[in-house]
């Protein structure tokens, strides 16, 4: 997406979030029913493997939207940091250039946002909050430097911890040189990008 499209998308999602928060439970339940009907309509138009793939994408969208809305409602983030996180998470999710795909994604995203308000998830732990800050900072710094960024999740080595650690890899369009075969942790990735 170009800068204008990204800014318009972010503004649209922020407006929808504000609109959702201004509604009472009854209005939200009615909106949820309409979006649920939309999901059924879209899903029944597909068959076989494409339906399975689409359902996985729809679920991913809902999860992403719930987390996006949780960040939006979280009062512990500094406003500038929160805006960066919301932008980067939207950029990460809405990657398509096709306006029709984005339109479908937005409807599923809105459904996830409504779900988060009607049935709030647990507040983020400090570790998860810090991971969201690092994620947005790493993606922004890599984009500013023209680097491709890729991350893989791995289970946390901390016993009893459910949060996954990320390993980051960087390269560019010409050579895709990786920053390290083992990947870099959040802290190492930030240091790598600031060098």
C-alpha positions as CSV (number, residue, x, y, z in Angstrom):
1,X,0.0,0.0,0.0
2,X,1.2,3.5,-0.7
3,X,1.4,6.1,2.1
4,X,-1.9,7.8,1.2
5,X,-3.8,4.4,1.3
6,X,-2.1,3.4,4.6
7,X,-3.1,6.8,6.2
8,X,-6.7,6.5,4.9
9,X,-6.9,2.9,6.2
10,X,-5.5,3.8,9.7
11,X,-7.9,6.8,9.9
12,X,-10.8,4.6,8.9
13,X,-10.0,1.9,11.5
14,X,-9.5,4.5,14.2
15,X,-12.9,6.1,13.4
16,X,-14.5,2.7,13.5
17,X,-12.9,2.0,16.9
18,X,-14.2,5.3,18.3
19,X,-17.6,4.6,16.8
20,X,-17.7,1.1,18.4
21,X,-16.7,2.5,21.8
22,X,-19.5,5.1,21.6
23,X,-22.2,2.5,21.2
24,X,-24.1,0.7,23.9
25,X,-24.2,-3.1,24.2
26,X,-27.5,-3.5,22.4
27,X,-26.2,-1.6,19.4
28,X,-23.0,-3.6,19.4
29,X,-24.9,-6.9,19.6
30,X,-26.9,-5.8,16.5
31,X,-23.8,-4.8,14.6
32,X,-22.2,-8.2,15.6
33,X,-25.2,-10.0,14.1
34,X,-24.9,-8.1,10.9
35,X,-21.2,-8.9,10.6
36,X,-21.8,-12.5,11.5
37,X,-24.3,-12.8,8.7
38,X,-21.7,-11.2,6.4
39,X,-19.1,-13.9,7.5
40,X,-21.6,-16.7,6.7
41,X,-22.4,-15.1,3.2
42,X,-18.7,-14.9,2.4
43,X,-17.9,-18.4,3.7
44,X,-20.7,-20.1,1.9
45,X,-19.4,-18.7,-1.5
46,X,-16.3,-20.8,-1.1
47,X,-15.7,-24.5,-1.3
48,X,-13.0,-27.1,-0.4
49,X,-9.5,-25.9,0.3
50,X,-10.2,-22.3,-0.5
51,X,-12.9,-22.2,2.2
52,X,-10.5,-23.8,4.7
53,X,-7.7,-21.3,3.9
54,X,-10.2,-18.4,4.0
55,X,-11.5,-19.5,7.4
56,X,-7.9,-19.6,8.8
57,X,-7.4,-16.0,7.4
58,X,-10.7,-14.9,8.9
59,X,-9.7,-16.3,12.3
60,X,-6.3,-14.7,12.1
61,X,-8.1,-11.4,11.3
62,X,-10.3,-11.7,14.3
63,X,-7.4,-12.4,16.6
64,X,-5.4,-9.5,15.1
65,X,-8.4,-7.2,15.5
66,X,-9.0,-8.1,19.1
67,X,-5.4,-7.4,19.9
68,X,-5.5,-4.1,17.9
69,X,-8.6,-3.0,19.9
70,X,-7.0,-4.1,23.2
71,X,-4.0,-1.8,22.4
72,X,-6.4,1.0,21.3
73,X,-8.2,0.8,24.7
74,X,-5.1,0.3,26.8
75,X,-4.4,3.5,28.8
76,X,-0.9,2.5,29.9
77,X,0.7,3.2,26.6
78,X,2.1,6.7,25.8
79,X,-0.1,8.2,23.0
80,X,2.8,8.4,20.5
81,X,3.8,4.8,21.2
82,X,0.2,3.6,21.0
83,X,-0.2,5.3,17.6
84,X,3.0,3.6,16.3
85,X,1.8,0.2,17.5
86,X,-1.6,0.6,16.0
87,X,-0.2,1.7,12.7
88,X,2.4,-1.1,12.5
89,X,-0.1,-3.8,13.4
90,X,-2.5,-2.5,10.7
91,X,0.3,-2.4,8.2
92,X,1.3,-5.9,9.1
93,X,-2.2,-7.2,8.6
94,X,-3.6,-5.2,5.7
95,X,-0.8,-6.0,3.2
96,X,-2.9,-6.4,0.1
97,X,-3.0,-3.9,-2.8
98,X,-6.4,-5.3,-3.9
99,X,-9.2,-3.0,-2.6
100,X,-11.7,-5.8,-2.7
101,X,-9.6,-8.0,-0.4
102,X,-9.0,-5.1,2.0
103,X,-12.8,-4.4,2.1
104,X,-13.5,-8.0,3.1
105,X,-10.6,-7.9,5.7
106,X,-11.9,-4.7,7.2
107,X,-15.4,-6.3,7.8
108,X,-13.8,-9.2,9.6
109,X,-11.5,-6.8,11.5
110,X,-14.5,-4.8,12.6
111,X,-16.2,-8.0,13.9
112,X,-13.1,-8.8,15.9
113,X,-13.1,-5.2,17.3
114,X,-16.7,-5.6,18.4
115,X,-16.0,-9.0,20.0
116,X,-13.2,-7.4,22.0
117,X,-15.5,-4.8,23.4
118,X,-18.4,-7.2,24.1
119,X,-16.1,-9.9,25.6
120,X,-12.8,-8.2,26.6
121,X,-9.7,-10.4,26.7
122,X,-7.2,-10.3,29.6
123,X,-5.2,-7.1,29.9
124,X,-1.7,-7.4,28.4
125,X,1.1,-8.5,30.8
126,X,4.0,-6.1,31.0
127,X,6.0,-8.5,28.9
128,X,3.4,-8.6,26.1
129,X,3.1,-4.8,26.3
130,X,6.8,-4.4,25.9
131,X,6.9,-6.9,23.0
132,X,4.2,-4.9,21.2
133,X,6.4,-1.8,21.6
134,X,9.5,-3.6,20.3
135,X,7.6,-5.1,17.4
136,X,6.4,-1.7,16.1
137,X,9.8,-0.1,16.6
138,X,11.6,-2.9,14.8
139,X,9.2,-2.9,11.8
140,X,9.4,0.9,11.5
141,X,13.2,1.1,11.7
142,X,13.6,-1.8,9.1
143,X,11.1,-0.1,6.7
144,X,13.0,3.3,7.1
145,X,16.2,1.4,6.1
146,X,14.6,-0.4,3.2
147,X,15.2,-3.8,4.8
148,X,12.8,-6.7,4.5
149,X,11.8,-8.0,7.9
150,X,10.7,-11.4,8.9
151,X,10.1,-12.9,12.3
152,X,9.4,-16.3,13.6
153,X,7.9,-17.2,16.9
154,X,9.5,-19.7,19.3
155,X,8.3,-20.9,22.6
156,X,9.6,-18.9,25.5
157,X,12.5,-20.5,27.5
158,X,10.9,-19.1,30.7
159,X,9.0,-22.0,32.4
160,X,5.3,-21.4,32.7
161,X,5.4,-18.4,30.3
162,X,2.8,-18.5,27.5
163,X,4.2,-15.6,25.6
164,X,6.3,-16.7,22.6
165,X,9.6,-15.0,21.9
166,X,10.3,-13.7,18.4
167,X,13.4,-14.2,16.3
168,X,14.0,-11.5,13.7
169,X,15.7,-11.7,10.3
170,X,16.6,-8.9,8.0
171,X,17.6,-8.5,4.4
172,X,16.9,-6.4,1.3
173,X,15.2,-7.0,-2.1
174,X,18.5,-7.7,-3.9
175,X,20.3,-10.2,-1.8
176,X,18.1,-11.2,1.2
177,X,21.1,-11.5,3.4
178,X,19.9,-12.5,6.8
179,X,21.1,-10.7,9.9
180,X,22.0,-14.0,11.6
181,X,21.2,-17.6,11.0
182,X,19.8,-18.0,14.5
183,X,17.8,-14.9,14.3
184,X,17.8,-11.9,16.7
185,X,15.8,-11.3,19.8
186,X,13.8,-8.0,20.1
187,X,16.7,-6.3,21.9
188,X,19.3,-7.6,19.5
189,X,17.2,-6.6,16.5
190,X,16.8,-3.0,17.8
191,X,20.6,-2.8,18.4
192,X,21.2,-4.2,14.9
193,X,18.9,-1.6,13.3
194,X,20.4,1.3,15.3
195,X,24.0,0.5,14.4
